[in-house]
């Protein structure tokens, strides 16, 4: 009996094993929900597995005073199909990454400079809030609303890591006010007044 169970365990583990070492993204091809198709192995080089794009600070001269520099499959082809990715977050003083979600991944944030106040909201509307100092990490479960705010008087920097090579992103403010959804419908679904909605649409480029 033990031998039979052992045989089935090996069979199950073998069926889940990768059939190839890697699948470097072919960025010239289309992207699907499963990722990019694989570049021919004969065209793969070590540079496909190395990325230096997070070494420089991002441009924080924008409305949220923040910059997110991604290292997803589209920038870092060697990540394709591996279920992980990274990004650099630069937050100028008073900078913020507004409430947003990553529908395709959980996130871990590591502060390396300054301090960042971060939080996520559970599906039961419980808020988990913490001001993180250099060297501290926080995890944000997949799909839950969360934000980050600079809690220092200087630029704060963090690296974030995702459980997908393409985690996706939807920023709540932009979803509500940077589109052509009518002001009346936004008013009905958010309980904000018409003047405030039109002001936010004007700031974020929305119409309607």
N, C-alpha and C positions, 0 to 999 in steps of 0.2 A: 504493500500500500504506500509506504514511504517513497519507494522508488517511482511509483506512478505519479504521486504528487510532485516530486522533484522534477520529473519529466515535463509535466504540464507547466510548472513554474518557469523552466528554461524556455519552453515554447512561447509563453506569453511575453517574457522579457525579450526574446529574440524578435518577436513580431513588432515590438515597439522601437527597435533599434534603428538608427539612421542608416539608409542604404547608400549614402555618400558622405564624405567628410564635411562638405560645405556646399552652399549654393550662392556664390557671389552674384549680386544683382546685375542683371543686364539692363542698365538704365535706358537703353535705346528701345526696349520693348515696353509693352503696357504693364501697368500695375494692377493686380487683382486683389481681392480680399485676403488671399493667401500669400501675397507678396509679389515680388518680381520673378520673372523666369530666370534661369541660371545662365550666367555667362559660360561660354565654352571653357573647359578646364585648361586648354592649351593657351588661352588668353589671360588667365588669372596670374597676377603678380603679387609680390609681397605688399605693394602699395595699396592693394584692395583691402588689406587687413590693418592698415595704419591710417590714422586720421589726426590732423593737427589743428583742426578748425576750432577747438575749444581753448586754444592757448591765448587768444587775443580777446580783449573785452569787447562786448557788443555795444552798439550805439543806443544810448538811453535818452537821446534827444527826441522824445515823442510824448504823446499825451499821458502815458502811464509811467514815464520815466523809468522804463524797464526794457531789457533786451534778453531774449531767449535765443541762444545759438544752438541749433539742433545737431545732433550726430545720429540721425536716423538712417534707414537703409538708402534713402535718396541721396544723402551726403556721404555715407560710409557703407559702400556696397557689400563689404565683408560681413555686415550684420544680418543681411537678408536671410530669413528663415531661422535665425538662432533664438528668437524670442527675447531680445534685449536691445536697449539703446540708451543713449545718454544725451544730456544737453548742459549748457552753461547758462546760468541765470545771473545777470548783472542788474542790481537795483540801485539807482542813484538815490540820494537823500529824498525822502517822501515818495519814493517809487513804489509801485504796487503791481502785482499780477492779479487782476480782478477775479472774482468767482469764476471758475471754469471747471470743466471735466475732461478726463481722458477716457473716452468710451472703450478704448482697446487695451488699457494697461493700468496696472498699479504703478505707483511712483514712490521712490525713496529720494529724499532731499538731504544733502550734506552741505552744511555751511562751512566755508573756508575763509571768509573774511567778513568782519562786521557782525551784525546780528539781524535776524529775520523773524518777524511774528507770522506764524502760519497756523492754519486751522482747516479742518474739514467738517462737514455736516453729514451725519448718518441719515439713513432713510427714516429713522424715528425722530429726526430733527434735533438730535443731540449734537452740540458743538464740542469739538476736541481742539483746544486752542493752546498754543505754547509759543513763547519767545525763545528762539534757538540761538545759541552762541556758537562761536567757531568750534568745529569738531563734533557738533551734535547733529543727529539725524532725526528725520521724521518720515513716517510712511503715510501715504494717502491711498486708501483702497480704490480699486478700479471703479470708475464710473461715478464716484461721489464728488459733490461740489467741494472745492477747496480754493484757498487763496494764499498769497504771500505778500507781506508788506515790510519794507525796510524799517527796522527798529533802531537804526543807528544814525548818527549825524554825518556819516561818511558812506561812500558806496559800499554796499554789501554784495558778496559774491557767493554763489552756491553751485554745486554740481548736482544734477538730478539724473536718476537712473530709472528706466522703465522696463516692464516685463513684456515688451513687444518691440519689434524693430520698426513699427509704425503705430505709436500709441493713440494718434488722433487728438484733436483739440477742439473744444467749443467753449468760447468765452461768453458767459451769460449776457453781459451788457451788450455785446455786439450782436448776439442772436436776437435780442429784443429791439435794439434801436439802430442797427446798421443795415436794415433791410427795408423792403417796401410794404411791410405789413401796415395796414391802416391804423392811424392813431386811435380810432374808436375801438378797434379790437384789442390793441395793446392796453388801452384804458380799462376795458372790461376784464381783461385777464390778469392785470397787475395791480389794480386799485390805485394807480397813480393818476394824477389829474392831467388834463389835456395839455396845459401849458408846460408842465414838467416833461412830458413825453416829447413834445415838439422841440423843447430845448435840447434834450438828449439826442434826438434824431439829428438835430442840426450839428451838434458836436461830433457825433460819430458817423455822419454821412448818410443817414437813413432818409427815406422819403415816405409819403403817405400820411 
